[in-house]
Amino acid sequence: MLLLAACENGGTQAVMPPSPSGGSMAPAKTGVSVALAEVVYQGGLKPGWVDAGWGDREVKGQGPAKVKMAELGGWALRHASPLKPGYGGLAFRYKAPSDFGEFLEVRLDSSEEATFPRVKVSSRHMMGMDGEWTQLLIPMAELNPDRKPFDRFIVRAHKRVDTGWVELDRIGFTLPGVSLSEEAPQEASMQLLEMAFDHGLKTGWTAEGWSERQVESMSPAKVMMADLGGWTLRRQQPLEGRFGGLAFRYQAPSNYGDFLEVRVDNGDKAVFPRVRVSAQHLAGRDGDWVQVLLPMGELNPKGNPFDRVIMRAHKRVGTEWVQLDRIGFTSMMAAETGMPAAGMARVAVGPPRPANLSVDCTGPGQSISPQIYGIAFDALKEGRSTHQFELGATVRRWGGNPTTRYNWKINAWNTANDWFFRNVSPGDRPDFTYEEFLKANREHGLQSALTVPMIGWVAKDTSSVSFPASKFGPQEKMDPDVPEAGNGRTSSGRELAPPMPTRTSVPAPPEFIGEWVRAMRKKDVERGRSVQMYFLDNEPMLWNSTHRDVHPEPTTYDELMERTVSYGTAVRQADPEAVIAGPAEWGWTAYFRSAADVAEGRDKDADRKAHGNVPLLTWYLKKLREHEKKTGTRVLDVLDVHFYPQADGVSPDKGEKTDPETAALRIRSTRALWDANYKDESWIGEPVRLIPRLKKMVEENYPGRGIAIGEYNFGAAQHMSGGLAQAEALGRFAEGGVTAAFYFAYPPPRSPAWWAFRAYRNFDGEGGRFQDVYVPSKAEQGTSLFASRSADGRRVVAIALNVEPDTARDARVELKGCGAVKAARVMTYVGEASGFAEQQASSMGSGMVGAKLPPYSITVLDLMLEPSKAPGKPSPGQGRRPGAP
């Protein structure tokens, strides 16, 4: 924990560590004082620094700066001369409306050509809170990894926020050596041995007290704590057992600060301490809820019997309700081994419920394609991240909107409508090219999937913009980094007519792509194959929006086919053994209709009706099959689509919420991958059954093709619901015989989604992984089970998920025809940054193994077996596998 001291004019200011509800308090542990070596702004601009724009702001006079960050606005500060690298970090405090969430992005810049990373501010940068102010420390290792001179500091919103003011103050650079760890603290799950209240009073407990309250069943309790109010929970019989602590969660207005006081009592002569809830008791957050764990060593140091819990305000607060829920006493282990992070390790309510699961080894099984464990790449993080190579991914995809206009000869692409239609070089450093991407993959043992442009245009340089202010005038939004670059819309939001494509681009016919592939294959003679799969561009049915500066007209059935055949043939001729995937469509609508079918001002479905009213993907497969029969040239090996859940709050582009309802919805949304009975809970409103749907399309229209999910992301990578959704998706890809799948882009280090990959790829840190043959399995509602075996049948690795947030499961896994169990390892992940921890198998027999499944957990069963007979040869699964002849 760090205390920040701004040393100027002899004064010392301290930022206290975070409290459960945002107030300040004395630190729980001894801190480290950190001096500001260079003060930028403190109640006003400091000498040498000037206000450099660009959003609406109030920076005059004394006091915090006020900036409006609506419409991706922000603020830049410039120093009169370049500052040398060597600082420890950038520190500042800010205050923003609570509904803004995580919205800030910070970076350094220079008048030179140096490129600096954009750093999104997250919880790992938070040092503490002081009322409504949040104190941040962002390490220079993130802001300036290459240690370049800089002369400005830029803070902005990286997502759309409202028009409320954002206040900033005490901005400065710290002395060297100051940083914050990226690793989360160790956490552990808490078992509640005695539950007092959980959406209603539990048996044996009554509610008493002196304040107004609402203690209805099926909802949290509401207590009015104005005028030092509170309530009492009384048990009919005293509690005498040894407990680890008192756990509960509460929700209160942020302006209450630190206000809660808790004690136990017995109505007798015994005196129990009054414990004020502070930062040291904070176990985590889940939305607006704060999870608290108070050790019994503080509440009841003498171990006296007690029969009540008293919770009250120790200072005067307002008249708004304080909500409380999930109040109970934990095992000794919970207080001794640590506290859970919000939304990760969960409190089990009541005893474990039984769960009967089964693995069926009696059939031959089906081969699992190793390419289902794929990820994308993040060009802006490629030079400063390594964790993408540590989660066990098997293949990386060069993809995304900019790759549609990648010019391999000069290493340039266009950022499209994602970022002001600018021509730039990829990545966060000039030397990052497609060859560097391929090299990094080879060095880390990953295969490569490469998107090749077929839109017909690629970037002509690394500096042109499509909608320059000098030609089109001021626009709705202007790039804060390059003020000349606009977003192509008038100040009223109307789209500007696109310029000639030659403003930013040069033609890129099929021959241009063929030359690229031949150049790579020539180098492959010495290094071995460098590209295992080619994707024919990226989301062509969105070109009229993402790349409308060069392709303003919506893509039609015929254009898609013409480009697929011409560019696919160029790839095939340059690389006869190529595995080619397409059409890389963006989502649900584009599976069935062209962009022309849904474009404004056009007759709905006119293009589809002109093609026999056949759904787009079905037509696409039929025509390519006809083309192969007619010409002998196969231009498609794998049918590829993208899939993102469309329900509000689930995926990254839908708000990514982690409240209990959305967390449950996120996990349910994975059923769209496989379940014919699941009606998608979004605007889609019907069963998606993506994997069986695509397999049926292939079987009926172009047999032998594989299927790929070129992009997907179920969101909330740093929340356990996101980890469970990711683990579920990987299991369904294996079960469904998917050829390849690519998470977009890759999860943060040691996050739940990161560990979900590790469950399948390296659960023990020593190479333990899901095996190569999928075998059928069954699981009860609230759980999932995915099973694999080795080719010789002597090892079975199964992954069990408990998707219930509050209920532990006592699992009994039946092993049908798998043989006698010789040894068993059970490893479980509940949200700790340290990953999987081994537990003792609860029981083990010749055809059965047992394990405890904590709430919201991923459990790996690693079994060594003596097979009763040699397993049959696994089927290859439906579809063409990459690398197959």
N, C-alpha and C positions, 0 to 999 in steps of 0.2 A: 504494500500500500504506500502511496506517495503523498506527501504534502508539498504543495507548490508555494514557494515564497518568491514574490516579486520584489527584488531588492533595488529600490530606487528612492533617492532622497532620504535614505535612512529608514524607510518604512518597511514593514514586513506584513504580508497578507497571506493568509492560509486558506486553503480549500479543504473542507472536511470530507471524509469518506461518505459514501452514500448511505442514507438511512432507508428503512423500508418504505417510507412514503415521501421521501424527497427532502426532509429537513436536515439541518446540520447538527452535529453532535461532536463530542470529544472522540478522538480516534480510539478504536478498540485495541489497536496495537501501535507500537512505536513506529513512527514514520521516518522517511528520509527527506530532509529539506533540500529543495531544488531551486537554485537561483536562476533568474532570467538574465542571460548574458546579453540579449538584445531585445529591448522593449519596443514594440511596434505601436501599440495603442493601449492607453490606460487612462480612461476619462478624457481622452483626446489624443490626437496624433502626436507622436514623439518626433524630436528633431531628426531630419534626414528622411522622413517618410511622408508621402503625399497620397491623397485620395485619387485613385486612377479609374473610378467608375465601377459598374455600369448601371446597376439597378437603382430604383428610387431609394433614397437614403437620407438620413439626417445625421450628419457627422460634425456639426458645428457646436461650439460651446463645450462645457464640461459634462461628463456623463457617458454612459455606454453609447456606442454607435447603433443606429437603427436602420435596418435594411429590409426592403421588401423583396422576397424571393419567389413570388408568384411567377408563373411562366418561365421556370428555370432561371430565375434571376440570381444575382449575387453581387459581390463586391471585390474589387481589386485594390491592393495597396502596393505602392512602388517605392523602392529605396533609391536615393540619389546616385548611389554607386553599387556595383555588385558586391554581394556578401560572400565571403569564402565559406566553403563547407566545413563541417566540424562540430556543428551544434548537436546536442543530444536529441532534441525534439521540438515540435511546435506546440505551445500551450495556449489555450484560450478558454474563456467561459462564454456560454451563450444561453439565451432564454427564448423559447419559441412556444407557440400554441401546442398543447399536448397532442392534438390530433394530427400534427405534422409527422409523428413517428420518427423513424430514421430517414433523414432527408439530406443531410449535409455532405458535400464533397469538397475536398480541400486539395490544393496543389500549389507547388512553387512554379516559377517561370523565370525566363531570362529574355533579354532583348536579342541574345544570340540564338543559334539554331538548336540549342540543347532542348531535349524533350524530357519532361518530368511526368511521373505517374500521377493519375487522378486517384486519390484515396477517398473512398466512401467511409464516412465516420460511422462506426458501429460501437456496440457495447464494450468491445475490447479496448477502446480508446478512452473510456470513461474513468476518471480518477475519483470523482465524487460529486455530490450535489449539495447545494446551499440554498434551501427553499426551492424556488423555481429555476435556479441557475444550475447548469450542468458544466462541470469542469472537465476539459479534455486534455490529453497529452498524446500527440501523434508522433511516433518515432521518426527520426530523419532517415532511418533505414528504409522506411516505406515511401517517404516524400522525395528523397534524394539518394537512391541506392548507388548511383554512379559518382556521388560526391562532386557535383558540378557547381560552379559559382551560380548564384541566382540573385535577382534584384526585385522580385515581387512575390506577393502572397495573394492567392485567389481563393475565396470561399463562395460557394454557390449551392443551389438546390440541384440534386441529381434526379428529382422526380417532381411532378407538378404538386404544388402546395397552394394553400389559400393566400389571401392578400394581407394576412396579419403580419405585424412587424416581427422581425427576428433581431434581438438585441445581442451585441457582441462587446466584449470588454476584456481587459487584461491579456492582450495578445502579445506573445513574445516567443523568443527562441531560448531554449534552456542550455545549460552548460553540457559539455560532452559527457557521455556515459549514462545519460538518463533514458530509459526506455520502459515500455510496458510489455510484459510477456504475452505472446499470442496464445499460450496454452491456457485452457480453462483449469480451475482447481479440481482436485479430485472430488468426486461426488459419490454418494452411496444411496441406495434405496432405503426407505423407512417403512418398516412393518408396524402398523398400529395394533397394539395388543388390546387396547381398551378404547373404544370409540364412544364419545359423548354426544356429538352432534354432527350429522352429515345430511344436509337437506331435510332436517327434522331431528327431534330428540331421539336418542337411542334408548332401548329398554333399560330401565333402572335409573334414568336421569330425568331431572325436572329443571325447569327454568324459573329463576327467581330474580329479585333485584329491585332497584329503586327508580329505574328510568323507563320511559316509553319504549316499547319494543314490539316487534312482529316476529313470532316464532312459529310460522306456519310450516306444515309438512310440504315436502317436494320443492323447497327453495331455501336459500341461505337465510340465516337469521339477520334481522335488521334491528339495530340498537341506536337510540338517540344518546349521544355522549356529551351534548352541550351541558354546561354547568357541572362539569366533573362527573358526568353520568357514567353508567356501566350496567353490568348484569352479572348474575351468578348462575352457574350450572352446579346443581347439587346431585350427588349420587345417594341412593337409599342406603347402601352399605359402604363403609370406608374402604379405601384402596390401600393395600399393604404391600403389593408386589413391587419388585424393583423395575423401574422404568428408566429408559434413557432420557426422555424429555417429553415436553408437551408440544405437539405440533398443531398448527392451525393456519388457515389462510384468511386474509381480510382484504377489504376494499374500502377506501376512504378518500375524500377529496384531497388533492395533492397539497392544498394550502394548510392542511392540518399539521404537516410536518411530523415530528416525533411526538406522539401523544399517548401511546398505549402503555398501560401498566398492568401487569398480570401477577397474581399470586394464587397459591393453593391455601386451603384452610381446613380446619376440622371442627370449629365452634367450641373448642376446648381451650385449655390454657396454653397450648403450644403456640409459639410465635413463628410465623413463616415470613421470609423476606418478600418485599415488594420489588419486582423485577421490571425495570423499564425496558421496553423493546428497543433495541438499537441495531446498528449495522452488523454487529457480531452475531446477531440472531437471524439475520436475513438468509433464508435458504434459497430464494429465487423469486422470479416474477413470471406470471402467465397473463399477458395482457395487463389489465388494471389490478389484478389480484397479486397480493404479496404473500409469499409462503414464509412462515416463521417456524423455527425450532428453538425452544427454550430448554436448555439442559436441566435435568432434575437436580444437578449439583448446585444450581443457583436457586431454583424454586424450593427445594426441600433438602438442604445440605445435611440435616440430621436424620433423614430417612423416616420421619414420623408418619403414622397413618394420616390420611386426609380424605375428605369426602366432598370437597367443592373446589371449583375453579372460579376465580373472580377476575373479570376483565373490565377495565375502566380507563377513562382519560385522566392523565396526571396534570393536565393543564386545560385551560378553557379553549374549546373549539366551537365551530359553528353548529348550526341546527340541521345539517344534512345527515342522512343515515350513514352509519358504519355497518357494513355487511361482514358477517363472519360465517365460516363454514369449515367442514372437515376438521373438527376439533377432537383430538384424541392423544393418547399416550403411546410413545414408541418403545421399541425394544432397546436394550442397552446398546446394541451395536450401532444404532442410528446416530446417537450422540457421540460415540467414540470414534467413528470412522469418517465422519464428514457429513455434509449436507447436499441435497440434490439441487441442481440448477433448474430454473423455471422450465416447465414443460418437458423435462427430461426424466430423471429418476422419480418415480411416483410413489405416493403413499398407498399401500394396499388397504382397502376397506374390508374388514371381516376376514374370515379364514379363506384359504385357497379353495377354489372350486375344482372338481375333477374334470379332466379333458382326455377323451379317448382319441388317439391319433393312430395312423397306421401307414406302413411302408410296404409296398407289394413288389417283391423281387422275383415273382414267379414268371414274369414275362421277360422278353429280351431287352426291353428298354429302348431308348432312342438317343442317338448321339447329340451332344450339346455343342453348338457352334461356339468356339471361343470368342467370336467377335460380338457376342451380346454384351460383353463387359466393356463397351466402348464409351469414350468421352469425346467432347469437342476440344478445341484449344481456345484460349483467350489471348489474343495477340498482345494486349496491353499488359498482361501479367507474365508473359512467356519468359522474359529476362530476369524476373525477380521471384519466381515461385518454383518450388520443387515438389510440393505435396501432390501435384497431379501425377507424378511418377511413383508415388508411394501408396496409392490406394488399390493397386492391383489391376488397373485397366490393362486391356490387351491390345487396344487399337485406338488411335486418335483420328478425328475427322477435321480436315481443313475445310471449313464451311462458314455459313453465315452470309448476310446480305453483301458485304464488301467483296466476297470472292466472286460474285457474279461479274465483276469488272476488273479482275486481277490481270495485270499485264506482267507476265512472267519475265519478259525481256528486260524491263526497267524496274521491276519490283515496286509497282504502284497499284493502288486500287482506289475505288471511290466509296466514300462512307454512306452514300445513298441518303434516303430521307431520315436515317437514324441520326445523322450528324451533318446537316447543312450541305449535303451533296458536294463534299470536298474531295479532291484528289490528294492522297497522302501515301506515305510508305507504311507498310503494315508494322504493327508492333510498337513497343515502347523504346526501340533503338533502331537506328538506320540499317544495321547489318542483319536484321531479322528478315529472312527471305523464306520462300518455300523450301529451299535446300536446307536451311537451318532447321526448319520444322521436321523434314524427313530425317536429318542427321540426329536430332534429339531423340526421335522415336527409335531409331536403330540403336543408339547408345543405351537406351533404357529398355530394350527388348520389346518394344511395341510395334505393331503393324501400323500402316498409314492408309487412310482413306482421303482422297483428294477430290475436291470440287473443281470441275473444269467449266469455264464460261461458255454459254451458247446463246447469249443475248445478242451477240454480234458486235458489241462495243467493249473496249477496255480503256482504262485510264491512260492518257497520253503523257502525263507528267505527275509530279507530286505536289503541285501548287495550285492548279486551276480550280475554280469553283463554278457551279452551274448558274447560280443566281446572284451575281455580284451586285453590290449596292450601286456601283458606278454606272451600271446599265439599267437595273430594275428599281433603284431607289430603296428607301428604307422599307423594311418588311416586318411581318408579324413578329419574327424573332431573328436576331442576328447572332452569329457565333461570337461569344465573348473573347475567344482566342484570336479569331481572324475577323475583325469587324466588317470586312468586305463581303463575307459569306452570309447569305440570307437563307431562310428556309423555303423560299419559293412561294410565299403567300403574302398578299397585301396586308396592310395593317388591320384590315377588317376580317382577315382570314380567307379571302378568296384566292384560289390557286392562280398563280401567274402562268401564262402560256410558256411552255418550255422553250429553251433556246435550241439552236442547232446542236446535235450531238457532238459535233466537232469542237465545241467550246471546251469540253473536258476530255473527249475520248477520240480514239482512232478505231477504224474497223478491225474486227477480229473474226474473220471467216473460219470455217472448219479447218482450213489448211494451217492457220495460226495455232490451233489447238493440237493438230496432228504433229506439228513441228515440236511443240512442247513435250508431248509424250515421247517422241523419238529421242529427244535430247536426254530425257531421264533414263530411257531404256539403254541408251548408249553408255551412260555412266554405270548402269546396273551390271554391265558385263564384269566389272571388277568388284563391286560392292554387294552384289546380289539384288534381288527384286526390292524396289523401294516403295512401290505403291501396290497395295493388295486390293483396292477397290476404287473405282472412279465414279463420282456422282455427276450426272448431267445437270449442272447448274443448281440453283437454289430457288425454290418457290416461284416458278415462272408465272403462276396465276396471280401473283402480287406485283409483278414488274411494273404495272401501270401506276402503282403508288410508290413502291420502294425505289424504283429507278425510272420514275416518270420523266426525268429530264432527258433520257435517251429513248424511252419506250413508253410514250404517253398513252398509246392505245391498248386496251385490254387484250390479253392473250386469248386466242381462240383454239378450238380443237385442232384445226388444220395447221396453225402456226406451230403449236406444240409438237405435232407429229413431224412436220417438215424439219424442224430444228433437231429433234431427237434423232431422226434418221441420218441427217447430214453430219452432225457433230459426233453421234455415236459411231457412225461408219469411219470417221477420221480417227477416232480412238482405237477402234478395232484394227484398222489397217496399220496403225503405228505400233500396236501392242496386241498381237493376235491372241495371247493368253489372258487378256484383261478381263476382270470381272466388272461389269458396268451396271450401275444402278440408276434408276430414275422413276418418276419425274420429280422426286423431292418436293412434293406439294405440301402446303403449309398446314392444312387441317381439314376438318369435316366437310365444309362446303366444296372445297376443291377436289374431294374424292368423287364428286358427282356432277360438277358443273364447271364450265370454263369461266374465266374472268369476264368474258363478254356476256355470259348468261346473267350475271349479277350486277353489271355496271349500271350506274345511274344514267337515265336517259335512253336506255336500250330496252327492247322487248325482253321480258324475263324468259329465260330458257330458250330463246330463239336459236341459239347456236346448238344447243343439245338437240332440239327438235329437228334441226337441219341434218343431224347425224343419227337419225333413226330413233331419237329420244333415248339413246343408250347412255348410261352414266359414264362420265369421263374416263375413270380408270378402267372400266370394262372395255370401252371402245379402244383405249390406248393399248391394252394387252392384245385385243383381237387384231388390230392393225399391225402391230409389231410381229405377231405370229405370222400373219399373211406376208409381211415383208420378208421374213426369214425363209418361208417356203418358196417365195418367188425369186429371191436373189441369192439365197444361200448364206447371207450375212446376218449374223445374230448381233443385234445392237443392245439387247437388254438381257441381263442375267438375274437381276434382283429388282423386284418392285419395291420402291422406297417412298414412304410418306413421313410426315412429321405429325406429332400428336402432343398437344398440350391440353390439360383439363380446362374446360371453359367456365366452370362455376366460379362465382365471385369469391375472391380471397384465397383461392387455392394455389394457382401457379404464379411465378414471378410477375407476369404481366397482368395478373388479376388481383393484385393487392397483397397477396401472401400473408394472410392473417393466421394467428395461432391461438385464437380463443378456442375453448373446448368444442364448440359446435363446428367451427371451420376445420379444426384438427381432425375431428371424426369424419367430416365430409371429404377431406383430402385422402384419407385412407380408403374410404368407400369409392372414391373416384377411380381407383386402380381397377375396379371391377369392369370399367369400360374396356379394358384390354381383352377380356375373355368371357364375361358373363352375359349370356343371351337374355337373362331375366332382369338385368339391371338397366333401368331407365335412367339415362344420364340426367343428373340434377343441374342442368344448365339450360341455355337457350336451345340446345340440341333436342332435349326432351324426348329422346327415344333410345333404344338400345344401340350402343356403338359396336360392341363385341368385335373390337378392332382386329385382333389376330385371326380368329376364325373367319371373319369377313374377308380379309385379304387373302387368306389361304384358299377360300372358296373361289374368289375371283380368279386366282392363278390357275387352280385346278380346272375351272370351266373354260378359260379363255386362252391360256398360254402355259400349259403344264411344264413343270421343270424349273420355273422361276423360284428363287428364294424371296423372302420378304424382309424388309429392313425398316426400322423406326429410326430414321436419320436424325431426328431431334425429338427429345421429350424432356420434361421436367415437371415433377409434381409439387415443387415449391417447398419452402420452409426447411431448407437443408440443415439449418442449425437448430431445428426443433425436432423432438423425437417423432412427431407425426410425419415429418418429412423423411426421417430415417426409415420408419416402418413402411411408408409408401414406396421408397426406393428399393428396399429389400423385397417387398411384394412384387414390384415390377420386374426385377431381375429373375425372380422365381418363375413368373409367368412367361418371360421370354424363353427360359429353358424348357418349361412345360410345353409351350406352344410351338417349339421347333423354329423359332425366329433365327434368321441368318445373321443379322447384325442389328445392334441398337446403340445409340450414342446419346448419353446424357449431355445436356447443354447448360453450361459449358463444363464445369467440374465443381464439386462441392468444396467448401472451405476446409482447411486442415482440421482433422480430428473432430469434425462435426458429425452428427448422427448419420447424415447421408454418406459421408466419407466412410464411416465405419460400416454402413450397409454394404458398400462395395467390398470392404475387407472381410465381411462375413462369408462372402463367396470366394474371395481371392487370397486372403492371408489372415485368417482369423486369429492365429496364435503368434503372428510375427515371425514364424519360422517356415512359412510356405504352406501351411495347412489350408486346403481349399476345397470347394465344391468339386466333385469328381466329374468325369467326362461323359457318363451315361446317365440319362434321366430315367428314373423309375417312378411309377405312379404312387400317389399318396393321398390320404384323406385326412381331413381335420374338421373339428367341430366349429360351430359359429363362434366368432370372437377370436379364433386362432387361424393360422395358416401353417401348412407344412409342405416343404419342397425337399425332395430326396434325390440323391445321386449315388452311383456306385462306380468303383473302378472297373476296368475292363475284365480283370480276373475275378471280380466278385468278392475280393477279400477285404474291401473297405467300403463302408457306406457313410456318407456325410449328408446329414439332413439339417435343414434350417427351419426352426419353429418360431413363429411370430405370435405374440400375445398382443392384440390390438386393442384390448380393453384398458382404459386408463386407470382404473381403480381396483381391479380384481386380479389377484394372482391365480394361476392355474396349476394344479397338480397333474402333470401330464403323464399318461401311460402310453408309450409308443409301441404298438405291436409290429413285429418284423415278420412279414409273411414270406416264407421261402428264402430268407436271406442267409440262413445258417446260424450256427451257434456264436454267441457274442463272446469273444476272447478278452476284449478290453474296450473300455468306453471312456471318452473324455466329454464333459459337458461344459461349454463355455458360453457365458451370457453377457450381453451388453444392455445396459439400462440408461445410458446417457453419459457415462463418465468419459472425460477426455482421454483417459488411459486405455479405453477400449474394452476388450473382452476379458472377463475374469472367470477363472475355472471354478466350478462347483462340483460337489460330489454327486454322481448319479444316485438318485434316491432308491432305485432298485434295478436289478439286472438279472435276466434269465436267458434261457436258450433262445427264446423268441420274443423278448420284450426288454425294454429299458425305460426307466422313469426319470423325470426331471422336473424341477420347479421352474415355472415360467412367471417371473415377476410382471406386474402391470407394465404395459408399454415397453416390451422387451424383445430382443432378438437373441435366440439361443441356438447354438450350433451343437449337434450331436455327432461326434466323430467316433465311429465304431469300427473296430477291427474284428473280422469274422472268420469263421471256418465254414465255407459254403458247403451245403449238402450235396450240390452238384455244380458242374461248370456252367456258368451263365451262357445263354444263347447270344449269338452275335447281334449287337444292337442295330436297329434300323437307322438309316442315315437321316431320318426326319424328312418332312416334305420340303421340296425346293432344292435348288442348286446351291451347294455350299461353296463359299469362296475357295478358290484354288482347285475346285473339281474340274476334270477334263470336260 
